[in-house]
Amino acid sequence: MAVRRFSRHRLVLMDRLKRVALYVAYGFVLSSVGLCLLFRWVPPPTSMFMLYRHIEDLADKGTFKHIEYHWVSAKAISPNIGLAVIAAEDQRFFQHSGFDLHAIQSSIDVYMDGGKLRGASTLSQQVAKNLFLIPSKSFIRKGLEVWFTVLIEVLWSKDRILEVYLNIAEFGDHLFGVEAASQNYFGSSAKQLSRPQAALLAGTLPNPIVFQARRPSSYLLKRQHWILRQMQNLGATSYLKSQ
């Protein structure tokens, strides 16, 4: 009798847990879709990566450090920097649907041949993880990155993805967005960025803490020149035509 009672309680508990899990899943889907729809038109007030920087500061030093972040619309951003980040980070940006399968396969081939495994994240993926997620290496986090990438590709235009990317990308220590970077490094607005300046900023993106636009290393200058050549090769994009 006691065994049957225990079995019934267990079944009831499992049923409740399943319902809770289902409600949590529904809540996550609805909230994530709602946020993506909101940010389709509204400038994000911050990003999860910026909040993570604050958490790092408090954990490491016990202090709060100001983050420079100034949102500007696409019309207030030079087309040069849009082309520069595409040339540097994601040359198939306007062709893929969030995931560059060609780049992924190329990275795998290089790794299988004994080379170093290279990143193949698209601009869309970088927006997804910087805006909605904190840095970590886990299958759950990667799955969430895929989910948010699909959402923004479905709900946003490519121009909007690029606009958000340029505004939330880290360009230096506690320095986020192309407007803050342009003001700090060149003393001018993002609208006035020249091609060499844009290429220099784009060159820092793999690691803006190590590659500093204020004191460019010889490697960064070589990368700047490579990006300028790629910009020339790419020519006009739909982003440029829309400005």
N, C-alpha and C positions, 0 to 999 in steps of 0.2 A: 504493500500500500504506500509506504514511504517512498519507494522507488518510483511509483507512478506519479506521485505528487511532485517529486523532484523533476521528473521528465516534463511534466506539464509546465512547471515554473521555468524550466530551461527553454522550452519552446516559446513561451510568452516573452521571455527576455530576448531571445534571438529575434523574434518578430518585431519587438520594439527597437532593437538595435538596427534592424534593416530599415525600419521607417525613418529613424533618425538619420541614418546614412543617406537615404533617399532625399530627405528634406535638405540636408547639407549640400548634396550634389545639385539639387534644383536651385538652391540659394546661390551657390557659386556660379552656375551657368547664367542665371538671370542677372546677378550683380556684375559679372565680367562683361556680358553683352551690353548692359546698361552703361558701364564705364566707357567702353569702347565707343558706343554711340555718342555719349556726352563729349568725349575728347575728339570726336570727329569735327566738332565746331568750337568747343571751348578750350582755351589754352590750359594745359595741365599746370596746376599751381606748384607742383614739385614732382619728383619721381621717386620710386622705391630706391634707386641707386643713390640719390642725394640723401635720402633718409638713412641709408646704410652708412654713408660717410659720417653722418652725425653719430650714429651708434658706435662706429669705429673710434671716433674722437673721444667719446665718453668712456669707452672701455679701455683705451690705451693711455689716455692722458687725463681723463676725468674733467675735460673742459669742452665747452661749446665753441665751435669755430664757424664763423659766418660763411655761407656759400653765396657766391656771386652768380645770379641767375636772372637774366633779363629776357623775357619772351618778346619776340618781334614777329610780325606777320611775314609771309613769304615776299610781299611787295617791298619790305624793308630789308631784304637780304639780297646781296649781289648774286646774280646767276653764276658767277665764277666759282663760288664756294659749293654750290649745288653740283656743278660739273666736276669739281675737284674731288669731292667725297665719293662720287660715283666712280670716277677714274681710279681712286685709291682703294676703295672698299668693295665695290659691287658693280662691275661693268655691265652685268646683264640685268640690272635693276628693273628696267622697263620691259624686259622680256619674260622674267620668271614670275611665278605666283606666290612668292614668299620664300621659296627654297630653291637654291640653284643646284639642281641635280648634277649638272655638268661639273661644277666646282667640287661638289662632294665626291664624285667619282674620281676626279683628277687627284684630289687629296688622298683618297684611299690607294690609288695606283702608286703614288709617290711613296707612301708609307710601306706598301707591300714590297716595293723595290729596295727597301732599306733606308729610305729617307725619313725626315722628321714629319710627323703628322701635323699638317697645317690646318688652321681654322678655315671654315667655309661659310661663316655666318653672313647672311645677307643684311642689308640695311633694315629690312622689315623685321628680321629676327633680333637685331640689335635694339630696335625700338621696343619690341615686345619685352625683352629681358631687362632693359634699362628702366622702362616706364613702370612695369608691373611686378618685377621680381628682384630679389637680392642675389648677389653672387654666391653660388654654391655648385658643387658637382654631384648631382644625383639624378637618377632616372625620373624621379617625380618632378624635379625642377625642369628637366629637359622636356618632359611631357607638357608641363605648363607653358613652356616657351613655345612649343609647337601649337598649342591651343590658342594662345594670344596672337601668334603670328597669323594663323588662319583667320582669326576674327578681324584683325586690322586690315588684312588683304581683302576681305569680303566687304567690310563696312567703310573703309577709307579709300580715297583715291591715292594714286602713286604720289601725286604732288603733296597731298597732306602727310603721307608717311615721311617724305623727304623734309617737309617743313618741321614736323615734330622732331625728327632726328637731329636736324641742325640746331634746334633749340635746347635739346636735353643732353646732347653729347658732351662728354667731359673733355675739355681742351687744356686742362692744367689743374694744379692742386686747388680743389674747392672752387673751380672755375667751370661753369656749365653754360653751354649755349654759345653760338657764334657771335652774338652781340657783345656779351661780356668779354669774350676772347679778343675780338677786334678792338674794343675800347682799351683793354689792358695792354695788348701787344703792339698795336699800331696807332693808338690814339685817335681812331676814327670809327665811324659806324660800320655795321656789317654791310650796309648798302654800298659802301665805297671800297670794298675789298678788291684789290687788283688780282690778276691771275697768279703772279708769284706769291702774294700773301695768302691767297686761298690755298694754293698747293702746299705751302709751308704748314698751314693749320691742318690740312688733311693728312699731311705726312706724320703728324704727331699722334693720330688717332689709335694706332695699335697700343700705345702706352704713353699717354700724355704726361705722366709723372716722370718718366725716363727721358722721353723725347720732348724737349722744351723749346717752344717757338721763340722764347726770349733769348735763349743762348743755344742756337742750333749747332749740333755736332756735325762733323763731316758726313756721317752716315745720314743724318736728317737732311742735309743739303743735297746729297745724292738722290735721296728719296724724293725731295721736292722737284728736282730736275726730271726724274722719271715720271712723276705725276703730271708735270707740265707737258711732256711728250704724249702721255696717254690722253690728256685733255685735248690736245691737238688732233690726235687720231680719232677720238670719239666724235668730235665736232658738235653740232647742235643736237640737243635732245628735246624730248617733249616738254621737259621741265623748262628749258630755256625758251621754248616757243610760247609757253604759257605766261611768261613774265611780261 
